């Protein structure tokens, strides 16, 4: 054992524990199912504790809710009551000032579509929420970022809190917010602030950390106090990074509009999307979804333009556009229809529904075949294992114990061959993968999972990370949420696997072909601006409710980071390394395999990290259309008002995401250290 590498030791331990679990599971039920006697009534404790605490906090919370109603009502009256020509004129003038002709064209085209769709009033209700939540999120996030920067002793704790705020599914804290603040738009506002503040906090902290030491020293030498140094020197120096935080905060707030509609119950565009999806009126839901995407694209482009340090365009033209908008607004009542009178796409929605019905009728067998093939031959084996998924009516034969023994024998023989060729880690990993594939992720014995996570933690970051992984996942076990947690792990793993293969392949293609990147880059930009719920519309249109639709939605949302980070990592390899490899006689593929990929591994791992976090964040949304994992538990808790179950399930999902995040970051740090970066 002393001559074995740490990776081989961990893999060997996993093989031994896995083999023991497989042998003992038939006679020892506790290996697969955590004993009920050892399960803590965590949901009941959490529910009881929070309910008791809320009784004391509720009067203050309801008072805060009343106060927040005033800016909400004010913003709503301002946006809904203002003539649409004035609103379009103001935004077009701002677009000219920060982006010129292209931005004006984008604003006019986008808002023209919104007006023509008949969703103008609903959209203004949505913008009222965004207009109030974004400033609050910027203030809260900015203060958190400055606090973490000024007090280094609490920086790590603050960063962990930000991780939790971003990894706990939004639906999980909607239930306690409802109990505290009551039903209505204010709860959506507060949820939006909680979700949108962390990006601002992170970018403020990052921007302040990147301020050059010379700038700080110059401020000190000029006699500036600490407050003056921070406000007058460091924050302005970090303005560009802070503006990136503003952009991300706006996008995060916009992505919350449909979630806010779930508990807000007011006539906004998010509610229109939900209502039309429930009615299966996909033509209308598609138009409403496009409206949300338009606002997301406009917010992204305009805030990005503000973040860039560019010369602004002529204020005279800006004033002229604004004046034109005011004049048209003054004449709007007598010359133009009211906002609610527009319905340019009513015929289009009927055509979409008709075409969709005809398409699904004509191609129903193909779509159903694609769904069933993926479910029976890919997803189901990953979920419950080959020993349960292989059945005569799908695979044409019945899986037996003899087949399992034969498969493990072949895998063991291959592992021995690999070991003799000094590739023991690959051989042992093959055995572990075989065991997982035969057993299924949802049926994995809990001792094996804990040992495997502990081993990965040890390899990635040493004993502290190993203990963190085991204790955190052990908490999920004790809470009695192990089965839905494994289902979440299965669906996330299946989606991430597809994203790694497809996204990594596309990233590789974009790295070697500039033309491919020119095509893929706007696609990635577009996918990253689409709010989460909108991903559900196209998959529901073709595949209806079910796990396969949820799987596709998760893949569509989570694939972008893998493409971007792979392309960026492979194209950022130093030229001197490439030149040295070429001078040594390496061809293009050898340069890619031996130089570019190893050097870009830390960046690609960060892309994998983001892909995993994106997949987890989409799991709860996907629960609306047919999953039975932790996301479904959270959604059920929201419907039942079960604060204990909602918080416990949300915490369990956050735990899985945090453990994955820490493990990937640990491996990325090790790779950077190995490369001397």
Beta strands, then each sheet from edge to edge (+ up, - down):
end
